[in-house]
């Protein structure tokens, strides 16, 4: 948080005010990066919750809504198929699953390894429906 100085803004010169405005503007990109990083983390947590059949609750503007859980999309993609994690991640997105996660492949991997979702590891990195 910015330091508060004693005295009023009225006592500052125009040049001082402009310097302060510019100083604050320079911090904007860093704040936006922090926000984006936090939102990505929330998206990953929401996807992990959905993959386990839960509801993340709450909503945020701009987040895509899916008609089913990630586990449901994974089951549709893997029925009668054996695929690697990257292939499955691409397949569920082609089926219409919406995500903003920069680490969607990691979330898919976690969902495939979750025992309660009903997926079977065929070989290293290859999964199918159990």
Secondary structure, 3 states (H helix, E strand, C coil): CCCCCCCCHHHCCHHHHHHHHHHHHHCHHHHHHHHHHHHHHHHHHHHHHHHCCCCCCCCCCCCCCCCCCHHHHHHHHHCCCCEEHHHHHHHHHHCCCCCCCCCHHHHHHHHHHCHHHCEEEEECCEEEEC
